[in-house]
């Protein structure tokens, strides 16, 4: 999540510029590129061992136990 937030100038700015210019073909191209960028570069990082009990999955497992 942090990498997505840090790289907004790379993927979010072109999308907003194409929205502002009302260029539908450019918007499609920018959205396609942004989705590809996020899918390849922005993965969830492994939590440290001390914080693994705080993950959503761990809390969900605890509630279902």
N, C-alpha and C positions, 0 to 999 in steps of 0.2 A: 504494500500500500504506500509506503514511504517513497519508493521509486516513482510511482505514478504521480504523487504529489510534487516531487522534486522536478519532474521532467515535463511540466505542463507547457512550458514555452515550446517544447519540441512537438507536442501532439495536439494540445488544446488551442493554442493560438491560431494555427492555420484553419482549424474548424470554425472558430469564431469569426475570423476574417472572411471566410467564404460565406458564412451566414450573413454577415454585415453587407457584403457585396451582392447578396441574393443570387449567387451563381450556383445553380443546382448541380451542374456537372462537376464543378470544382468541389462542391460540398461532398458529393458522392466519393470523389477521389480522395479527399482529405479524411473522410470518415473511414473509408476502407483502409487507408494507410495507418490511421490512428489505432484501429482495432487490431491490425496485424502487429503494430509496434507494441501495444499493451500485452497482447497474447504471447509474444516472444520474449519480451524483456521484463515484464513486471509480474513476477511470481511471488507467492507468499513465502516469506523467509521462515526458516526453522527457528522456533523459540528456544531460548536458553533452557537448560534442564530445570533451573529453579522456578521458571514461570510456566512450565508445561501444564500444570494443574489449572491454570487460568484460561486456557484456550476454550473456545466455544464447544469443541468436541468433548473435552474433558468435563466441562460443566454439564453438558447434555447427558453424558454417560453416568455421571454422579446422580443426576435427577432421575434417570431411568432405572437405577439400581435398586 
